[in-house]
Amino acid sequence: MSIRGYFTGQLLLSFGILLGIVVVVCVGAIIAVYGGGVDFDDAVAHSALVMVIVAVLISFNDIRLHYQNNHWPEVQKHVRRILLMVPIYSFQSWLSLKYYEYSLLFDTLRDLYEAFVIASFVYFCIELLGGWDNVCKIFMTKDQEKSYHPSWLCFGKKRQWAELGEPLLGAIEISALQYVVVKVVAAIIIIATEAADVYDEGSLSLESAYIYVSIMVNFR
């Protein structure tokens, strides 16, 4: 069997197992609600917990394999950080479902890790291409026209983002990392305004902090 055929078989097997788990959990939840008199919310929460456990086990196994086969440390450390998103996101979703009154806090803490992963992804791409110096060399082989980008702020006109090479890569790095800074600041504001009972999530009122935080995050 070819390597491609082996991995295709493993992928289909994994998909079949996951599909089977989903079907069993759904059927079990339906039987528990309509046949066992279990409360609907409890059935949903327990079903979600089963899927969280499955997701966590799969993710931690992948992370374990990356530690066990750490042949490209500078790249794989970023891969492990990205893989950790699955346990964090799934557990956060379950907590928000189970304890809805604290869902805003859970979502905010999740966003902090999301910002960290965005930064990790940038450095993952750089390391995957051979490191900072090598990426700068790659940029230098490109046409200078590649550093011009249309900007809606300039009404569709093209503007030069940065000189090719290290200046362009530095500009890309700063542009990505500003997301991290904005997310951290937004998280602090959300927690503070929610504690002061002025956040009012989902409200478009100018008296709520939600609209201002949303504008700040979306125009970062």
C-alpha positions as CSV (number, residue, x, y, z in Angstrom):
1,M,0.0,0.0,0.0
2,S,1.3,3.5,-0.9
3,I,1.8,6.1,1.8
4,R,-1.0,8.2,0.2
5,G,-3.4,5.2,0.3
6,Y,-2.4,4.5,3.9
7,F,-3.2,8.0,5.1
8,T,-6.4,8.1,3.1
9,G,-7.5,4.9,4.8
10,Q,-6.6,6.3,8.2
11,L,-8.5,9.5,7.4
12,L,-11.6,7.6,6.4
13,L,-11.3,5.4,9.5
14,S,-11.0,8.4,11.8
15,F,-14.0,10.1,10.1
16,G,-16.0,6.9,10.4
17,I,-15.2,6.6,14.1
18,L,-16.1,10.3,14.8
19,L,-19.3,10.0,12.8
20,G,-20.2,6.9,14.8
21,I,-19.6,8.7,18.1
22,V,-21.7,11.6,17.0
23,V,-24.6,9.3,16.0
24,V,-24.4,7.4,19.3
25,V,-24.3,10.5,21.4
26,C,-27.2,12.1,19.5
27,V,-29.3,8.9,19.7
28,G,-28.4,8.5,23.4
29,A,-29.5,12.1,24.2
30,I,-32.8,11.6,22.4
31,I,-33.5,8.4,24.2
32,A,-32.5,10.0,27.6
33,V,-34.9,13.0,27.0
34,Y,-37.9,11.2,25.6
35,G,-37.5,7.8,27.2
36,G,-35.7,8.4,30.4
37,G,-37.3,11.7,31.5
38,V,-33.9,13.5,31.6
39,D,-34.1,17.2,31.4
40,F,-33.3,18.5,27.9
41,D,-30.7,21.0,29.1
42,D,-28.9,18.3,31.1
43,A,-28.9,16.0,28.1
44,V,-27.4,18.7,25.8
45,A,-24.7,19.5,28.4
46,H,-23.7,15.9,28.9
47,S,-23.7,15.2,25.1
48,A,-21.5,18.2,24.6
49,L,-19.2,17.1,27.3
50,V,-18.7,13.7,25.6
51,M,-17.7,15.5,22.4
52,V,-15.4,17.8,24.3
53,I,-13.6,14.8,25.8
54,V,-13.2,13.2,22.4
55,A,-11.8,16.4,20.9
56,V,-9.4,16.9,23.9
57,L,-8.1,13.3,23.6
58,I,-7.5,13.6,19.9
59,S,-5.8,17.0,20.2
60,F,-3.6,15.9,23.1
61,N,-2.6,12.8,21.2
62,D,-1.5,14.9,18.2
63,I,0.4,17.2,20.6
64,R,2.1,14.2,22.2
65,L,3.1,12.9,18.7
66,H,4.7,16.3,17.9
67,Y,6.7,16.1,21.2
68,Q,7.6,12.5,20.4
69,N,8.7,13.3,16.9
70,N,10.2,16.7,17.5
71,H,12.4,16.8,14.3
72,W,11.7,20.5,13.5
73,P,11.5,22.2,16.9
74,E,11.2,25.8,15.7
75,V,8.2,24.9,13.6
76,Q,6.5,22.2,15.7
77,K,6.4,24.4,18.8
78,H,4.0,26.7,17.0
79,V,2.0,23.7,15.7
80,R,1.5,22.5,19.3
81,R,0.3,25.9,20.3
82,I,-2.2,26.0,17.4
83,L,-3.4,22.4,18.2
84,L,-4.0,23.5,21.8
85,M,-6.8,25.7,20.4
86,V,-9.1,22.7,20.1
87,P,-9.2,21.7,23.8
88,I,-9.4,25.3,24.9
89,Y,-12.2,26.2,22.4
90,S,-14.2,23.0,23.0
91,F,-13.9,23.3,26.8
92,Q,-14.8,27.0,26.7
93,S,-17.8,26.3,24.6
94,W,-19.0,23.6,27.1
95,L,-18.5,26.0,30.0
96,S,-20.5,28.7,28.2
97,L,-23.3,26.2,27.5
98,K,-23.3,24.8,31.1
99,Y,-22.8,28.2,32.9
100,Y,-24.4,30.6,30.5
101,E,-24.3,33.5,32.9
102,Y,-20.5,33.5,32.8
103,S,-20.3,32.9,29.1
104,L,-18.9,36.4,28.4
105,L,-16.0,35.8,30.7
106,F,-15.2,32.5,29.1
107,D,-15.4,34.0,25.6
108,T,-13.1,36.8,26.6
109,L,-10.5,34.4,28.1
110,R,-10.7,32.3,24.9
111,D,-10.1,35.4,22.8
112,L,-6.8,36.0,24.7
113,Y,-5.5,32.6,23.6
114,E,-6.8,33.3,20.1
115,A,-4.6,36.4,19.9
116,F,-1.6,34.4,21.1
117,V,-2.3,31.8,18.4
118,I,-2.5,34.4,15.7
119,A,1.0,35.5,16.7
120,S,2.2,31.9,16.8
121,F,0.8,31.3,13.3
122,V,2.7,34.3,11.9
123,Y,6.0,32.9,13.3
124,F,5.0,29.4,12.2
125,C,4.8,30.6,8.6
126,I,8.1,32.4,8.9
127,E,9.9,29.4,10.3
128,L,8.3,27.1,7.7
129,L,9.8,29.3,5.0
130,G,13.3,29.0,6.5
131,G,13.4,31.7,9.1
132,W,13.5,35.5,9.2
133,D,16.6,35.9,7.0
134,N,15.4,33.5,4.4
135,V,12.0,35.1,4.1
136,C,13.6,38.5,3.6
137,K,15.7,36.9,0.8
138,I,12.5,35.5,-0.8
139,F,10.9,38.9,-0.7
140,M,13.9,40.5,-2.3
141,T,13.6,38.2,-5.3
142,K,10.1,39.5,-6.0
143,D,9.0,42.5,-8.1
144,Q,8.8,45.8,-6.2
145,E,5.2,45.9,-7.4
146,K,4.4,43.2,-4.9
147,S,4.8,45.6,-2.1
148,Y,1.9,47.8,-3.4
149,H,-1.6,47.0,-2.1
150,P,-5.0,48.7,-2.7
151,S,-6.3,50.5,0.3
152,W,-10.0,51.4,0.8
153,L,-8.7,54.4,2.8
154,C,-7.1,55.7,-0.4
155,F,-10.3,55.1,-2.4
156,G,-8.9,52.2,-4.3
157,K,-5.5,53.7,-5.1
158,K,-2.5,51.5,-4.6
159,R,0.0,52.5,-2.0
160,Q,3.4,51.1,-1.1
161,W,3.2,49.1,2.1
162,A,7.0,48.8,2.7
163,E,10.2,48.3,0.9
164,L,10.8,44.7,-0.1
165,G,12.9,42.5,2.2
166,E,13.2,43.1,6.0
167,P,11.0,46.3,6.0
168,L,8.1,44.4,4.4
169,L,8.4,41.4,6.7
170,G,8.6,43.7,9.7
171,A,5.5,45.5,8.5
172,I,3.7,42.2,8.2
173,E,4.8,41.2,11.7
174,I,3.6,44.5,13.2
175,S,0.3,44.3,11.4
176,A,-0.4,40.8,12.8
177,L,0.9,41.5,16.3
178,Q,-1.4,44.6,16.6
179,Y,-4.3,42.2,16.7
180,V,-2.8,40.7,19.8
181,V,-2.5,44.1,21.5
182,V,-6.0,45.1,20.6
183,K,-7.5,41.8,21.8
184,V,-5.7,42.1,25.1
185,V,-6.9,45.7,25.6
186,A,-10.4,44.7,24.5
187,A,-10.5,41.8,27.0
188,I,-9.5,44.1,29.9
189,I,-12.2,46.7,28.8
190,I,-14.8,44.0,28.5
191,I,-14.1,42.5,31.9
192,A,-14.0,46.0,33.6
193,T,-17.2,47.3,31.9
194,E,-19.1,44.0,32.5
195,A,-18.2,44.2,36.2
196,A,-19.5,47.8,36.2
197,D,-22.6,46.6,34.4
198,V,-22.2,48.9,31.5
199,Y,-21.0,46.5,28.8
200,D,-24.4,45.3,27.7
201,E,-23.4,42.7,25.1
202,G,-25.3,42.9,21.8
203,S,-26.6,46.4,22.4
204,L,-26.0,49.1,19.8
205,S,-26.8,51.9,22.3
206,L,-24.2,54.6,22.5
207,E,-24.5,54.3,26.3
208,S,-23.2,50.7,26.3
209,A,-19.5,49.8,26.1
210,Y,-20.2,46.9,23.7
211,I,-20.5,49.1,20.5
212,Y,-17.2,50.9,21.2
213,V,-15.3,47.7,21.9
214,S,-16.8,46.1,18.7
215,I,-15.7,49.1,16.6
216,M,-12.2,49.0,18.1
217,V,-11.8,45.2,17.5
218,N,-13.2,45.3,13.9
219,F,-11.1,48.2,12.8
220,R,-7.9,47.0,14.4
